Amino acid sequence: MIVSALKYFLVSGLLFVNTFIIAQGEFMNIGVMEWYNIQRFSFQVEEGRYAVFADNNKITELNKGEFIFIYKTGNKIEVKSPNVRFGQYQKIYLIGKETSNSFRATPITPEKDMRFYEDNLKVSLKPTGLRLVNNVDIENYVAGVVQAEVGPNPAPEFFKLQAILCRTYVLENLNKHEYDGFNLCDRVHCQAYYRSCSNKEIEKASKSTKGLVIVDSDINLITAAFYSNCGGQTVNSEDVWQKSVYYLRSVKDPFCVNEPNASWSKKISKSQWIGYLQAKGRNSSGAGPSGELEAFYQNQRKSNYDVGELNIPLKTIRSDWKLKSTFFNAVPDGEYVYLTGRGFGHGTGLCQEGAMKMASSGYSYPDILHFYYKDVHLVDLSALDFFREGR
């Protein structure tokens, strides 16, 4: 049976269970605002109705517009309304009781902008403050991620593809924050998730692709890598992560070359560049084979800065100099070296700006998918058992 470690709340009296369940149409736990180290915040019902449980006992209900304050007080969590002090507890659970439920969480200490979320919220203690975990339907989460990752303007076909990528990613990475007690966080190293989706086109696109994921030839979820702009050519996976993956192959991409993140430049002093190259293995004279500062050009993407005696991984140079990509030329000019680059991001998998251009030009989301990922398959989660049993 295809199962995924999705943690969800099961309310019966009040029993909260971590379990293995079928992934499709279920809930997952997202750590939100984790880095704020929240000491106190307000919870207000935006839509629906919420039951408030504290240490497995129901203490109140909140209707639309009603709110409570939740504080860290020593090693306890205190709950107050404007008129009632409910007490101090170890854990608080706020559970939506209607078909559609949403809320706003507003950090008070430290003071931060309010966030809007759907479904449920769990509040517990951590050494530095309160831990907030949004227990959210996977499809509501996917729509929120798409809005955070790509903004409101692309064509609907791109929204559909991005929703499928986000869904595939989350199901492949369910245990990323297992140690912290949730599946994923809301930062970009998981997937950006800043609020519930407020864009109707994104909601529609997410719902229209509900349950669809991308699998490889062995019916395993793919590594759904994406980034902003490839600069005209994507990168083989082994040039980024040292592992060759057959569906993450370099392809020429004419669609992104005139988009906003297609080009960049950085000016570095000649002495700094020489010093850097010396530290990476250049000869101490400061001169290359030609007696001048090494120039470096990429008409097609390379994996290494291979000039003279040098052979430096380009991803190392990108990291050391905080460059937007590894797709750059090094052009000496007087006392400076100009790094003239193309693209923004690691370059493996889906080029978002190229895919957006394809979508606006009339390509369907399966066409876009197969342009960037080679020999992969769109499969509904409900059919995965069937396909795997037939292998």
C-alpha positions in Angstrom: 0.0 0.0 0.0 1.3 3.5 -0.8 1.6 5.3 2.5 3.2 8.6 3.5 4.0 9.8 7.0 1.4 12.6 7.1 0.8 13.8 10.7 -2.7 14.8 11.3 -5.2 15.6 14.1 -7.9 13.1 14.9 -10.5 14.6 17.2 -12.6 12.1 19.2 -13.1 13.6 22.6 -9.6 14.9 21.9 -7.1 12.3 20.6 -4.4 13.7 18.4 -2.6 10.9 16.5 0.6 10.8 14.5 0.1 8.0 12.0 0.7 6.6 8.5 -2.2 7.3 6.1 -3.0 7.5 2.4 -1.5 10.8 1.2 -4.3 12.0 -1.1 -6.7 14.4 0.4 -5.2 14.4 3.9 -3.6 16.8 6.3 0.0 17.7 7.0 1.9 19.7 9.6 3.7 22.9 8.6 5.9 24.7 11.2 5.1 28.4 10.7 6.9 31.6 11.8 9.4 29.3 13.5 12.3 31.7 13.3 10.4 34.5 15.1 10.6 32.7 18.4 7.1 34.0 19.3 6.4 34.8 22.9 2.8 35.9 22.5 0.3 36.1 19.6 -3.4 36.5 18.9 -5.6 34.0 17.2 -8.7 35.3 15.5 -11.3 33.4 13.5 -11.6 34.6 9.9 -14.1 32.0 8.6 -15.9 29.1 10.2 -15.8 28.2 13.9 -13.1 26.8 16.1 -13.0 24.6 19.2 -10.1 25.4 21.6 -8.6 22.4 23.4 -6.0 22.7 26.1 -4.2 19.6 27.3 -7.0 17.4 25.8 -9.8 19.4 27.5 -12.1 21.7 25.5 -12.0 25.2 27.1 -14.0 27.3 24.7 -15.3 27.9 21.2 -14.6 30.8 18.9 -17.0 32.1 16.2 -16.1 34.3 13.3 -14.4 37.5 14.4 -13.7 36.3 18.0 -10.2 36.0 19.3 -7.9 34.9 22.1 -4.4 35.7 23.2 -1.8 33.0 23.7 1.3 33.6 25.8 4.5 31.8 26.8 4.7 32.1 30.6 7.7 30.2 32.0 7.2 26.6 31.0 3.5 27.0 30.4 1.2 28.4 27.7 -1.4 30.8 29.0 -4.7 31.4 27.2 -6.8 34.6 27.6 -9.8 36.2 25.9 -10.6 39.9 26.4 -12.8 38.9 29.3 -11.6 35.5 30.5 -8.4 34.0 31.7 -8.6 30.3 30.9 -5.4 29.1 32.5 -2.0 27.7 31.8 -1.3 24.5 29.8 1.3 22.5 27.9 -0.4 22.3 24.5 -3.2 24.2 22.7 -5.1 22.8 19.8 -7.4 25.1 17.7 -9.6 22.9 15.5 -11.9 24.1 12.8 -15.5 22.7 13.0 -17.0 23.8 9.8 -16.5 22.7 6.2 -14.2 25.7 5.6 -12.2 27.3 8.4 -9.5 29.9 8.4 -7.8 32.2 10.9 -5.3 35.0 11.4 -2.3 34.6 13.7 -0.7 37.9 14.7 2.6 37.9 16.6 2.6 40.4 19.4 6.0 39.7 20.9 7.9 40.1 18.7 5.6 42.4 16.7 5.2 41.0 13.2 2.6 41.2 10.4 -0.4 39.0 10.8 -0.6 35.8 8.8 -3.7 34.1 7.4 -4.0 30.3 7.4 -6.6 27.6 6.8 -7.7 24.6 8.8 -6.1 23.9 12.3 -3.3 25.2 14.6 -1.3 23.4 17.2 0.7 25.5 19.8 3.4 24.0 21.9 6.5 25.1 23.8 10.1 25.2 22.6 13.1 26.5 24.5 13.0 29.9 22.8 9.3 30.6 22.6 6.1 29.1 21.2 6.0 26.6 18.3 3.1 27.1 15.9 2.2 24.2 13.6 -0.5 24.7 10.9 -2.3 21.4 10.4 -3.6 22.0 6.9 -5.2 20.0 4.1 -2.5 19.3 1.5 -4.4 21.0 -1.3 -4.9 24.2 0.7 -1.1 24.1 1.5 -0.2 23.5 -2.2 -2.3 26.6 -3.2 -0.6 28.7 -0.6 2.9 27.6 -1.7 2.1 28.3 -5.4 1.1 31.9 -4.4 4.2 32.4 -2.4 6.6 30.9 -5.0 5.3 32.4 -8.2 3.1 35.4 -7.5 -0.3 36.2 -9.1 0.5 36.9 -12.7 1.4 33.8 -14.7 -1.0 31.9 -17.0 -3.2 29.2 -15.5 -1.3 26.4 -17.1 1.8 27.4 -15.2 -0.2 27.5 -11.9 -1.3 24.0 -12.6 2.2 22.7 -13.2 3.6 24.5 -10.2 0.9 23.0 -8.0 1.8 19.5 -9.3 5.5 20.2 -8.5 4.7 21.5 -5.0 2.6 18.5 -4.3 5.3 16.1 -5.5 7.9 17.9 -3.5 6.0 17.8 -0.2 5.2 14.2 -0.5 8.8 13.3 -1.3 10.0 15.4 1.7 7.5 14.6 4.5 10.2 13.8 7.1 12.4 16.8 6.5 11.5 18.3 9.9 10.6 15.1 11.7 12.9 16.0 14.6 11.0 19.2 15.1 7.6 17.5 15.2 6.3 18.7 11.9 6.7 17.8 8.2 8.0 20.9 6.6 8.6 24.5 7.6 7.4 27.6 5.7 10.8 28.9 4.6 12.3 28.5 1.1 14.6 25.6 2.0 11.4 23.6 2.3 8.8 25.6 0.3 7.8 29.2 0.8 4.4 29.3 2.6 3.6 32.7 3.9 -0.2 32.5 4.1 -3.3 30.8 2.8 -4.0 31.3 -0.9 -6.0 34.5 -1.7 -5.8 34.1 -5.5 -8.9 32.5 -7.1 -7.0 31.4 -10.2 -4.4 29.6 -8.2 -7.1 27.9 -6.1 -8.8 26.8 -9.3 -5.5 25.5 -10.8 -4.6 23.6 -7.6 -8.1 22.0 -7.4 -8.1 21.0 -11.1 -4.8 19.0 -10.5 -5.8 17.6 -7.2 -3.9 14.4 -6.4 -1.6 14.6 -9.5 2.1 14.0 -8.8 5.2 13.3 -11.0 6.9 10.0 -10.9 10.0 8.5 -12.7 10.2 5.2 -14.6 10.3 3.2 -11.4 7.1 4.9 -10.2 8.9 6.9 -7.5 8.2 10.5 -6.8 10.8 12.6 -8.7 13.0 15.3 -7.2 10.8 18.2 -8.3 13.6 20.8 -8.6 12.8 24.3 -9.8 14.4 27.8 -9.7 13.9 31.2 -11.3 15.8 31.4 -14.6 18.3 29.1 -16.3 19.7 31.8 -18.6 19.0 29.7 -21.7 20.3 26.3 -20.7 19.4 24.1 -17.7 22.0 22.0 -15.8 22.6 18.3 -15.4 21.8 17.2 -11.8 25.3 15.9 -11.1 26.7 19.4 -11.7 24.7 20.7 -8.8 24.3 17.7 -6.4 26.9 15.2 -7.6 24.2 12.6 -8.4 23.2 11.9 -12.0 19.4 11.7 -12.4 18.2 10.6 -15.8 15.2 13.0 -15.9 17.3 16.1 -14.8 19.2 16.6 -18.0 20.6 19.8 -19.5 18.3 21.3 -22.2 18.5 24.4 -24.3 15.8 26.8 -23.2 15.0 29.7 -25.6 11.9 30.7 -23.6 13.6 32.4 -20.6 16.3 34.4 -22.3 14.4 37.7 -22.4 12.8 37.4 -19.0 13.6 39.6 -15.9 16.2 37.3 -14.3 17.9 36.3 -17.5 21.1 38.3 -17.0 23.3 39.8 -14.3 26.8 41.2 -13.7 29.3 41.6 -10.9 32.5 43.8 -10.9 35.5 42.5 -9.0 38.9 44.1 -8.6 41.7 42.4 -10.4 43.7 42.0 -7.2 40.8 40.3 -5.4 40.2 37.9 -8.3 43.9 37.0 -8.5 44.0 36.4 -4.8 40.9 34.2 -5.0 42.3 32.1 -7.8 45.7 31.8 -6.0 43.8 30.4 -3.0 42.0 27.9 -5.2 45.3 26.7 -6.8 46.5 29.2 -9.3 50.3 29.6 -9.6 51.8 32.1 -7.3 53.1 34.4 -10.1 49.6 35.6 -10.6 49.9 34.9 -14.3 48.2 32.3 -16.4 49.5 30.6 -19.5 49.0 33.8 -21.5 50.7 36.0 -18.8 47.4 37.8 -18.2 44.5 37.4 -15.9 42.5 34.3 -17.1 39.4 35.0 -19.0 36.7 32.4 -18.9 33.7 31.9 -21.3 30.7 29.6 -21.4 28.9 29.4 -24.7 27.3 26.3 -23.3 27.1 25.5 -19.6 30.2 24.0 -18.0 30.6 22.4 -14.6 34.1 23.7 -13.8 36.2 26.8 -14.2 38.8 25.1 -16.3 41.5 27.6 -17.2 45.2 26.8 -17.2 46.1 24.8 -14.1 42.7 25.7 -12.5 39.7 23.3 -12.3 37.3 24.9 -9.8 33.7 23.7 -9.5 31.5 26.6 -10.7 29.1 25.9 -7.9 32.0 26.7 -5.5 32.7 30.0 -7.2 29.0 30.8 -7.1 28.8 30.1 -3.4 32.0 32.0 -2.5 31.0 35.1 -4.5 27.3 34.9 -3.9 26.5 34.9 -7.6 23.1 34.4 -9.0 24.1 31.4 -11.1 27.1 29.3 -12.3 26.4 30.4 -15.9 28.8 33.3 -16.3 31.8 34.6 -18.2 34.9 36.2 -16.6 36.0 39.2 -18.7 39.2 41.1 -17.7 39.1 44.9 -18.3 41.8 47.1 -16.9 41.9 46.8 -13.1 38.6 44.9 -12.9 37.2 41.5 -13.8 33.5 41.6 -14.9 31.5 38.5 -14.3 28.7 38.7 -16.8 26.1 36.0 -16.0 22.9 34.4 -17.2 20.1 33.1 -15.1 19.1 33.0 -11.4 19.2 29.8 -9.4 20.8 26.3 -9.4 19.6 25.6 -12.9 18.4 22.0 -12.5 14.9 21.0 -13.5 12.1 23.6 -14.1 13.0 27.1 -15.2 10.1 29.1 -13.8 10.4 32.1 -16.0 10.8 29.9 -19.1 7.8 27.8 -18.0 5.8 30.9 -17.5 6.7 32.1 -21.0 5.7 28.7 -22.4 2.3 28.8 -20.6 1.6 32.3 -21.9 2.5 31.2 -25.4 -0.1 28.4 -25.3 1.8 25.4 -24.2 -0.1 23.0 -21.9 1.2 22.0 -18.5 2.1 18.4 -19.7 4.0 19.9 -22.6 6.0 22.2 -20.2 6.6 19.4 -17.8 8.1 17.1 -20.4 10.2 19.9 -21.8 12.1 20.3 -18.5 11.9 16.8 -17.1 12.8 13.9 -19.4 10.7 10.7 -19.5 8.6 11.3 -16.4 4.9 10.5 -15.8 1.9 12.3 -14.4 0.1 9.9 -12.0 -2.8 10.3 -9.7 -2.0 9.3 -6.1 -5.0 7.0 -6.1 -3.5 5.0 -9.0 0.0 4.5 -7.6 -0.7 1.2 -6.0 -2.1 -0.1 -9.3 1.0 1.0 -11.3 3.5 -0.4 -8.7 1.7 -3.7 -8.4 1.9 -4.1 -12.2 5.7 -3.7 -12.4 
